Amino acid sequence: MPTPILMPALSPTMEKGKLAKWLKAEGDVVKSGDILAEIETDKATMEVEAVDEGTMGKIVVAEGTDDVPVNELIAVLLEEGEDASAAEGFTAKAPPKASPKKEEASEPPQPVAPASSTLAGEAAAPAAGGEQSAAAPAANGARVFASPLARRIAKQNGFDIAVLKGSGPHGRIVKRDVEQALKDGVPKAPAAAPAALPPGMADDAVVKMFEPGSFEVVPHDGMRKIIAQRLTQSKQTVPHFYLSLDCDLESLLSVRVRLNDAAPKDADGKPAYKVSVNDFIIKAMAMALQRVPDANASWTDGGMLLHKHSDVGVAVAIPGGLLTPVIRKAEAKGLAQISTEMKDYAARARARKLMPEEYQGGSTAISNLGMMGIKNFSAVINPPHATILAVGTGEKRPVVVGNTVEVRTQMSVTLSTDHRAVDGALGAELLGAFKGFIEEPALMLV
């Protein structure tokens, strides 16, 4: 009996996701543990493993399809001895975005086209001469169907195959069309027309302010949509309150040099760790929350959540947005361990390979733009956190010490607090504790 493959829930809060890529095609043999597909959630790309063995009988949801609901049928796995007809009764709940033409309905089923040639809701059509047709967008946005051989010959001769008119079934471009064009002369490509706007954008008030064709529309991906939704909700529902002060970094920088110089080295001379200023900041914020436990909180309508541990999220910029991996129980970890974990999280965040449990939750967050030369800024709280610390660059400034002026390295920080959970006095106490740990790093060892 065919086995349905459903859209998996990759996190407790996931309701839908994007089926980014199929790694198995119809007809492929599947073994338990094989990777079937890649699924994109709001902030990560994860792999879907097969739990049964069989043959991929039918792909129901095409790769590239957005907003596929959890538990929606996405494919059908056939058991040994079953043929493709056994999967014919399996369909997705949602109707396809485009229906095949009537004259194509009687054609025999074809293998799914390569990843680059199949759009959501559309099936690849067969090419003449038994070749599989590959569809790609032309300059004007229309899709062009051509055989791989025809496409390869056109590429080798340096012209866009989209300028040709196909003589194959249903207008597909085949080898003889390319050869005839090379013989008679390749037609010139028409001037590119302005790209059509996605549905609903033509009436957008902002879009109407600009001349058609003077801009390019880059669709929002899932991550950008979620960031916009959550931070808009945060500013609308969380009453922000801001506190700023300057921290002296002279002692911290001296300790950092000594720690890194003392790091054990392997046979190749590579140190076991290299602690950054940001690692000290994470540790100091974790210790400050333990020193001021009432600020280690999350607001809920039913009551205040007072957290026992300091789970510190750290914002990591990635293409298209940011992720906030969480250093769990940071108050109990040494600087070297925090440094190692943070480097691993940052690398996997940029590759969008973090698991949901690695970036969800946490009791506070840190956003550090100091490495970009930003002196000070205010960050937006990311619920369920009640605080977020915005960290500016460390720079030499004239500072009054006693009755004299000295040049010392200073760092400006701004604490954003949810005033429902952390009011002004409590926030000031937390920020003062943080400053104490930063200016006297030895206190983190007590």
BAFIKOL-512961 format. One record per residue: residue in one letter; x, y, z of N, C-alpha, C in turn. Coordinates in steps of 0.1 Angstrom, whole numbers, plus 5000, padded with zeros to 4 digits. Example, Ala and Ser with C-alpha at 12.3 -4.5 7.8 and 13.67 -1.06 7.14 Angstrom:
# BAFIKOL-512961
A513249435078512349555078513249675078S512849785071513749895071512950005079
//
This chain:
# BAFIKOL-512961
M500849885000500050005000500950135000P500650234992501450354991501550425005T502650485008502850555021502850705018P501950775024501950925022503050985029I503751085023504751165030504151305032L504151345045503451465049504451575052M504051705051504851815055505151805070P506451795074506751775088506651905096A506451895109506452005118507952005124L508752095120510152095123510352175136S509352235142509452305155508052305161P507952315174506652315180505652425175T506252535171505352645166505152655151M505752565144505652575129504352535125E503752615116502452585110502452565095K503452625089503652605075505152635071G505552595059506952615055507052615040K508252635035508452635021509152505017L508652435007509252315002510352364992A511552384998512652444990513152364978K513352234981514052154971513852004973W513551934963513451784963514751734960L515251634968516551564966516251424960K515051384959514651264952513651294942A513751224930512751244919511851124918E510751144911509851034909510550914903G510350794908511050674903512350644910D512850734919514050704926513850604937V514750524940514750424951515050504964V514250484974514450554987514750444998K515750475005516150395017515850475030S515650395040515450465053516650545057G516450675060517550765064517950855052D517550825040517850905029517251045031I517851145026517351285026516451305014L515151335017514151345007514051485001A514051585010513851725006514451815016E514551945012514952055021513652145023I513452175036512252255040512852385046E512252495042512652625047511552675057T511952695070511052765079511352905079D510852985089511053125089512553165090K513353075097514753115100515753005097A515352895091516352785089515852695078T516852625072516652525062517052395068M516052295068516252165074515952055064E516651945067516451825058515351735063V514651665054513651575057514151435054E514251345064514751215062513551115059A513851015051512850905049512950815061V511750765065511650675076511250535071D510850525058510450395052511250385039E511250255034511950225022510850215011G511350234998510350214987510850294975T509950334967510250414955509450534955M510050654951509250774951508250764939G506950754943505950724933505350854927K505250954936504551074931504951194940I505351304933505651424940504451514939V503751544950502451614950502651764950V503651804958503951954960505251984954A505252074944506552104936507452174945E508752164942509752234950509552384947G509852474956509752614955508352664960T507452564964506152604968506252664983D505652784984505652854997504352815005D504452835018503352825027502652685026V503352585026502752445027502452415041P501152385044500752365058501352235063V501652235076502152115083501052005081N501551885079500751765077500051755063E500351855055499851845041500651735033L499951665024500551565016501551625006I502751585006503751644997504251544987A504151414990504651304981504151174985V504251074976503850934979504950834977L505150754986506150644985505550514982L506050444972505450314968506250204974E505550094978506149974983506749894971E507549794974508149714964506949634957G507049644943506049574935504949664930E504749784937503749874933504249964921D503249994912503650084901503050224903A503350314894503050454896501550474897S500750384891499250404891498650394905A499450334914498950314928498950454936A499650554930499750684937498750784931E498050744920497250844913496150904922G495650834932494550884940494950984951F496251004952496851094962496951234957T496351334962496451474958496551564970A497151684968497151784979495851844981K495551894993494251954996494052084987A495152164986495052284979495052264964P494252334956494252314941495552374936P496052314925497252364919497152504914K498252584913498152724909497852734894A498252634886497952644872497552504867S496452504859495952374854496552344840P496852224837497452184824496452204813K496952234801496052254790495352124786K494152134780493452014777494151914768E494851974759495551884749496751804756E497151854768498251784775497751684785A496451684787495951594797496051454794S496151414781496151274777497651224776E498651314778499951274777500351184789P501251084787501651004798502451074808P502451034821503151094832504651104828Q505351214832506751234829507451254842P508751224842509551254854509551394857V509751424870509751564875510951634869A510851754864511951834858512951864869P514251904865515251944874514752054883A515552074894515152174904514952314898S515852344888515852484882514752504872S513952404869513052414858511552394862T511252364874509852344878509452444888L508352514885507852614894506652554902A506352614914505252564922503952544915G503352434916502052404911502052374896E503252364889503352334875504152214873A503752124863504452004860505252024848A506451974847507351984835506751894824A506751954812506151884801507251814793P506851704786507851624779508451694766A509651664763510251724751510151624740A510351684727510251594715511451504716G511251384709512351294707512651224720G511751224730512051154743512851224753E513251354749514051434758513151494768Q513651514780512951584791513051734789S511951804789512051954786512352024798A513152124797513552214808512952354806A512252404816511552534815512352634823A512552754817513252864824512552994820P512653094828512053224824512753294813A512053354804512653444794512753584801A513353674793513653804798512353874802N511253844795509953914798509153844808G509753744815509053674826508353544822A508153524808507453404804508353284805R507753164806508553044807508852994793V510052944791510552884778510752744780F510152654772510352514773511252474761A512352404765513352364754513952234759S514452154750515152034753516552074759P517051984767518452014772519452034761L519351944751520351954740520252084733A518952134730518752254723519352374732R519052364744519552474753521052474754R521652354754523152354754523752404741I523252374730523752424717523652574717A522452624721522252774721523352844730K523552784742524552844751525952844745Q526252724739527652714733527852824722N526752864715526852964705526453104709G526353114722526253254728524953334725F523753264724522553344723521453294732D520453374734519353344743518353254736I518153134741517253044734515753094734A515453194742514153244743513753324731V514653364722514253444710513753344699L513853214701513453124691511953084693K511353034682510052984682510152834680G509552754689509752614689508852544679S509352434673508552354664508152214670G508652194682508252064689506852064694P506451954701505151944707504852064716H503652124714503252234722504252354722G504952374711505752484709507152474716R507552354719508852344726509952354716I511052414721512252434712513152314713V513452264701514252134700515452164692K516252064690517552074684517452134670R516452094662516352144648516052294648D515352344658515052484658516352564660V517252524669518552594671519352584659E519452464653520352444641519852534630Q518552544628517952624617518252774620A518152814632518452954636519952994633L520852894636522252914633522552924618K521752854610521852854596521252984590D520053024595519453144589519753274595G520353264607520653394615519753394627V520353414639519553414651518853544652P517453544655516653664656517153744668K517053884667517353964678516353954689A516853964701515953964713515154094714P513854084716513054204718513454274730A513154404730513454484742512754434754A513354424765512754364777511654464782A510554404785509454484791509554494806P509054594812509054604827508454474833A509054424843508554304849507154324855A506254234854504954244859505054244875L504254314881504254324896503554194901P503954144913503254034919501854074922P500953974924499554004927499354094939G498554194938498254284949499154404950M500354404943501254514945500954634936A500254604925499854714916499154824923D498354794933497554894940498254944953D499454904955500154944967500455094966A500155174977500355314977501855354975V502755274980504255304979504655284964V504155174959504555134945504155244935K502955304938502455404929503255534928M504055554938504955674939506055664929F506355554923507555534915507155504900E507955544891507655524877507855374874P506855314867506955174863508255144856G508855034859510054994853511355054859S511155144869512255214875512755144888F512255024891512654954903512454804900E513154724909513054584908512354534921V511354444919510654384931511354264936V511854264948512454144954511454094965P510853974962509753924971510353894985H509553924995509953895008510053735010D511153695016511253555020510553535033G510453405037509853375050510453445062M511753445062512453505073512153655075R512153725063511953875064510453905068K509553815064508153835068507953815083I508653715088508553685103509153795111I510353845106510953955114510054075114A509454105102508554225102507354205111Q506854085111505654065119505954075134R507054005138507354005152507854135158L508654205150509054335155508054445155T507154435145505954525144505154505157Q504854375159504054335171504754385184S506154375184506854415196506654565199K506854645189506754795191505254835193Q504354755189502954795191502354745204T502954635210502454575222503354585234V504654605232505554605243505954755246P505654805257506054945261507554955263H508355005254509755005255510255125264F511355095271511955195280513455185278Y514155295277515555285273516455355284L517655285286518655335296519955315289S520855415290522155415284523255455294L524455395292525555445300526855405292D528055445297529255415291530055325300C530755225294531655135302533055155298D533955145308535355155306535955015302L536655005291537154875287538554845290E539254935296540754915297541054785305S540454755316540754635323540454515315L539254515309538754405301539754375289L540154475282541054455271542354395275S542854435287544054385292543954235296V542854205303542554065306542453975294R541754025284541553955271542853915265V543754005264545153985259545853865266R545753875279546453775288545853635286L544453635286543853505284544153445270N544153525260544453465247545853425245D546753505251548153465251548453335258A547653305268547853185277547153065271A546353085260545552965255546552855250P546252735254547152625249547052605234K548052565228548152545213548352405209D547752365198547952235193549252215185A549452105179550652075172550952175161D549952225155550052325144550152465149G550152485162550352615168548952695168K547852625166546552695167546052695181P545652815186545252825200543952745202A543752695214542452625217541252715218Y541452845220540352935220540953075217K540053165213540353305212539153385216V539253445228538053505234537953645228S536753685225536453815219535853905230V535754035227535054135236533654095237N533054045227531554005227531353885237D532353795238532253685247532153745262F532953845265532953905278531553965280I531054035270529654095271528553995274I528653885267527653775270527753725284K528953705289529153655302528753765312A529053885310528753995319527154015320M526453995309525054015309524453895316A524953775315524453655322524653675337M525753725341526053735355525253855361A524953955353524154065358522754025361L522253935352520853885354520753795367Q521853725370521853655382521953745395R522753855393522853955404521554025406V520754045395519454115396518354025391P517953925398517153815393515753865389D515253975395513954025391513854075377A515054105371515054155357515154035347N515453915353515553795344514153735342A513353815335511853785335511353785321S510153735320509253745307507853775312W507253865305505853905308504853815301T503853765309502753695303501453765309D500353745303499153805308498753735321G499153605323498753535335499653555347G500953595344501853615355503253635349M504153675358505553705354506353565355L507153545344508053425344509353475349L509853425360511153455366512053345363H513053365354513953255349515053225359K515353095360516453055370517853075363H517853055350519153065343519153185334S520453225330520553335321520853275307D519753265299519853215285519953335276V521153365271521453495264521453475249G520453535242520453535228521353635222V522053605211523053695205522653715190A522353835186521953855172523053835163V522753755152523753725142523153765128A523853865122523353905109523653805098I522553775090522753685079522053745067P522353705054521653755043520153755044G519553865043518053865043517453885057G518253895068517753915081518753885092L518253825103519053795114518553675122L519353605128519053495138519553535151T518953475162519453505175519653365182P520753305180521053175187521253205202V520953115210520853135225521953055232I522853125239523753055248523053025261R522752895263521952845275522852845287K522252885298522952885311524352945310A524353065304525653135302526353175315E525553185325526153225338527153115343A526952995339527752885344528852845335K528952915324529952875314531152965314G532352915311533552995311533653075297L534453165297534653255285535053165273A535953065275536352985264535152905258Q534352845267533252775262532152865255I531952975260531053075254531553105240S532853135239533553165226533353055216T533552935220533452815211532052795206E531052805216529652795212529252905202M529653025205529253135197529753125183K530953085181531553065168530752965160D530452855167529752745160528352795156Y527652865165526252915163526353015151A527253105151527353205141527553145127A528453045126528752975113527452905108R526752835117525552755113524352855110A524352965117523253065115523453115101R524653155097524853205083524553105073A524652975076524352875066522852825068R522152895077520752865080520552715083K521452665092521452525096521152515111L520752615118520452605132519152525134M519052455144517752385148516952485156P515552475155514752575161515052595176E515352485183515552495197516852565201E517652595190518952665193518752815191Y517552865186517353005185516053055191Q515252965196513952995202514153015218G513353105224513353115238514453215242G514953195254515953285259515353385269S516153445278515653535287516053685284T517053705276517453835272518253825258A518653935253519353925240520454035240I521454025231522454125229522554145214S522554275210522754315196523954405196N525054355190526354425190526654475176L526654605174527054665161528354745163G529054715173530354785176531354755165M531354635160532354605149532054675136M530854735135530554815123530754965125G531354995137531655135140530455215145I529355155149528255225155528555265169K528355385172528655435186527555395196N526355425192525255385201523955375193F523055295198521755275191520755205201S519555195198518555135206517955015199A517954895205517454775198515954755202V515254675193513854645195513854505203I513054505213512854385221512254275213N512754155214512154035207511453945218P510153955219509453865229509853725226P509953635237509453665251510453735260H511553795254512553865262511953985268A512354025280511954155285513054265284T514254225279515354315278516154275265I516854375260517854355250518854465251L520154425250521254525252521854555239A521854685235522454735223523854775226V524854725219526254745222526954825211G527554935214528255015205529754985204T530455055196531955035194532755075206G533855005209534855055219535755155212E535855275217536755375211537455455222K538555515217539255605226538555735228R538355775241537655905244538355975256P538256105256538856175268537856155279V538356115291537556085302538156155314V537256205323537656275335537856165346V539156145350539456055361540056135373G539256135383539656225394539556375390N540756435390540756575386541556595373T541756485366542556495354541756425342V542156465330541556405318542456305312E541956185310542756075304542056025292V542855965283542255895271542155755274R540855705274540655565278539655505267T539655375267538655305257537355295264Q536355345258534955345263534055275253M532955225259531955155251530555205256S529755255247528355295250527355175248V526555155258525455045257524155105261T523055055254521755095257520854975260L520154975271519354865275517854905272S517254825263515854835260515054745270T514054795277513354705286511854705283D511154595286509754585285509254645299H508654765298508354835311507254765319R506554665313505654585321506354495331A507554455326508354355334509554415341V510154505335511354575341511254725340D510954785351510754925351512055005352G512055135353513255215352514255185362A513855175375514855145386515455015385L514654915382515154775380516054765368G515754835357516554835346517954895349A517855005356519155075360519954995368E519354915378520154825386520854715378L520054665368520654555359521854615351L521654735345522654795337523854825345G523654865358524754895367525554775370A524854665372525554535375526354495363F525854505351526554475338527854565338K527754685340528854775339529954735349G529554695361530454645371531254525367F530654435360531354315355532254345344I531854435335532654475324533854545328E533754635338534854715342535854645352E535354545358536154455366535854315363P536454265352536154125347536454015358A537354045367537653935377536453905386L535453995386534153965394533353855388M533653825375532853715368533353585373L534553575380535053455385534653425399V534053515405533653505420532353425421
//
